[in-house]
Amino acid sequence: MKRRISVIFFLFFITSAIGQTIKVSEPVSFLALGDSYTIGQSVGATERWPVQFMSELRRLGYGTGELKIIAQTGWRTDNLKNAINQQLPLNGYNLVSLLIGVNNQYQGGDILTYAKEFEELLVQSLSLAGGSPSHVFVLSIPDYAYTPFGNGSPDISAEIDEFNEINRLITQQYNVKYIDITPISRKGLAQPELVASDGLHPSGLMYAQWVAEILKHVEKEVGISEKPIIEEKVSYTLLNRQLSLNHTGNNSELFIYNLNGQMVMAEKLTGDSGALVNLNALADGLYFLMVRDKKRVIFTTKVLLE
């Protein structure tokens, strides 16, 4: 019952934002974040979906650079967050993927905690991708009920759907592309070749179908846009490390991240006409700024402190 109430609570904040196309610039330097589904439990290294994805990009004529995978079997959202922070700085990536949550569900985790930690990971993914929503994409959680291990359990499927409803809504609020690969995962019992030898995880064949679905939403970037995620009349000035934000709306928040993807400041902006934020505590360098209200991101930019 608690899970149902939580989902209804988040549905109240649904927005009309639609995730955009995944835009890749060359060479593609890809950071894949996740759990067993991203590290490819029970398949060979070349069958992992991030590896197949990069191979397909090369086949299609894209120039590719580094692929880095931060993922491990059994990881929840908190485990992934800790692992990313331990490996900072993570610089130079122009494409980031996020797939996480099955172990939160499997271990009986609270869905509100999952929502909070998933959003933190998504914001960090945006920062690691240089602040561009079109350089990030999220994959839905596969449904392991459709494996010999899950044995067709409707309870598992229902809970996976609830977790996916939460991560989908959060992803849309940040105008990041959400790719629903759950229907592909639900072929597992009817097509045993799509399940790995462990009877639980996807096979390389299923991962290839995920990659085909992802590629439907990829296009080459021909220019870099610095437009806000949601068009709003937000402006700012920076003078002597005093950041003045105008027209941010009431009860919005400012989040500041460094180039390593670490949040270094969070500030509530309560004035309708804007706010003044002192940045003297921050070291010299380039920072990613994000302003969001209760429903969505309304402005992003980068500032250089010297």
Secondary structure in CASP SS format (residue, H / E / C, confidence):
PFRMAT SS
TARGET T0000
AUTHOR 0000-0000-0000
METHOD secondary structure of the structure
MODEL  1
M C 1.00
K H 1.00
R H 1.00
R H 1.00
I H 1.00
S H 1.00
V H 1.00
I H 1.00
F H 1.00
F H 1.00
L H 1.00
F C 1.00
F C 1.00
I C 1.00
T C 1.00
S C 1.00
A C 1.00
I C 1.00
G C 1.00
Q C 1.00
T C 1.00
I E 1.00
K E 1.00
V E 1.00
S C 1.00
E C 1.00
P C 1.00
V E 1.00
S E 1.00
F E 1.00
L E 1.00
A E 1.00
L E 1.00
G E 1.00
D C 1.00
S H 1.00
Y H 1.00
T H 1.00
I H 1.00
G C 1.00
Q C 1.00
S C 1.00
V C 1.00
G C 1.00
A H 1.00
T H 1.00
E H 1.00
R C 1.00
W H 1.00
P H 1.00
V H 1.00
Q H 1.00
F H 1.00
M H 1.00
S H 1.00
E H 1.00
L H 1.00
R H 1.00
R H 1.00
L C 1.00
G C 1.00
Y C 1.00
G C 1.00
T E 1.00
G E 1.00
E E 1.00
L E 1.00
K E 1.00
I E 1.00
I E 1.00
A E 1.00
Q C 1.00
T C 1.00
G C 1.00
W C 1.00
R C 1.00
T H 1.00
D H 1.00
N H 1.00
L H 1.00
K H 1.00
N H 1.00
A H 1.00
I H 1.00
N H 1.00
Q H 1.00
Q H 1.00
L C 1.00
P C 1.00
L C 1.00
N C 1.00
G C 1.00
Y C 1.00
N C 1.00
L E 1.00
V E 1.00
S E 1.00
L E 1.00
L C 1.00
I C 1.00
G C 1.00
V H 1.00
N H 1.00
N H 1.00
Q H 1.00
Y H 1.00
Q C 1.00
G C 1.00
G C 1.00
D C 1.00
I H 1.00
L H 1.00
T H 1.00
Y H 1.00
A H 1.00
K H 1.00
E H 1.00
F H 1.00
E H 1.00
E H 1.00
L H 1.00
L H 1.00
V H 1.00
Q H 1.00
S H 1.00
L H 1.00
S H 1.00
L H 1.00
A C 1.00
G C 1.00
G C 1.00
S C 1.00
P H 1.00
S H 1.00
H H 1.00
V E 1.00
F E 1.00
V E 1.00
L E 1.00
S C 1.00
I C 1.00
P C 1.00
D C 1.00
Y H 1.00
A H 1.00
Y H 1.00
T C 1.00
P C 1.00
F C 1.00
G C 1.00
N C 1.00
G C 1.00
S C 1.00
P H 1.00
D H 1.00
I H 1.00
S H 1.00
A H 1.00
E H 1.00
I H 1.00
D H 1.00
E H 1.00
F H 1.00
N H 1.00
E H 1.00
I H 1.00
N H 1.00
R H 1.00
L H 1.00
I H 1.00
T H 1.00
Q H 1.00
Q H 1.00
Y C 1.00
N C 1.00
V C 1.00
K E 1.00
Y E 1.00
I E 1.00
D C 1.00
I C 1.00
T H 1.00
P H 1.00
I H 1.00
S H 1.00
R C 1.00
K C 1.00
G C 1.00
L C 1.00
A C 1.00
Q C 1.00
P H 1.00
E H 1.00
L H 1.00
V E 1.00
A C 1.00
S C 1.00
D C 1.00
G C 1.00
L C 1.00
H C 1.00
P E 1.00
S C 1.00
G H 1.00
L H 1.00
M H 1.00
Y H 1.00
A H 1.00
Q H 1.00
W H 1.00
V H 1.00
A H 1.00
E H 1.00
I H 1.00
L H 1.00
K C 1.00
H C 1.00
V E 1.00
E E 1.00
K E 1.00
E C 1.00
V C 1.00
G C 1.00
I C 1.00
S C 1.00
E C 1.00
K C 1.00
P C 1.00
I C 1.00
I C 1.00
E C 1.00
E C 1.00
K C 1.00
V C 1.00
S E 1.00
Y E 1.00
T E 1.00
L E 1.00
L E 1.00
N C 1.00
R C 1.00
Q E 1.00
L E 1.00
S E 1.00
L E 1.00
N E 1.00
H C 1.00
T C 1.00
G C 1.00
N C 1.00
N C 1.00
S E 1.00
E E 1.00
L E 1.00
F E 1.00
I E 1.00
Y E 1.00
N E 1.00
L C 1.00
N C 1.00
G C 1.00
Q C 1.00
M E 1.00
V E 1.00
M E 1.00
A E 1.00
E E 1.00
K E 1.00
L E 1.00
T C 1.00
G C 1.00
D C 1.00
S C 1.00
G E 1.00
A E 1.00
L E 1.00
V E 1.00
N E 1.00
L C 1.00
N C 1.00
A C 1.00
L C 1.00
A C 1.00
D C 1.00
G E 1.00
L E 1.00
Y E 1.00
F E 1.00
L E 1.00
M E 1.00
V E 1.00
R E 1.00
D C 1.00
K C 1.00
K C 1.00
R C 1.00
V E 1.00
I E 1.00
F E 1.00
T E 1.00
T E 1.00
K E 1.00
V E 1.00
L E 1.00
L E 1.00
E C 1.00
END
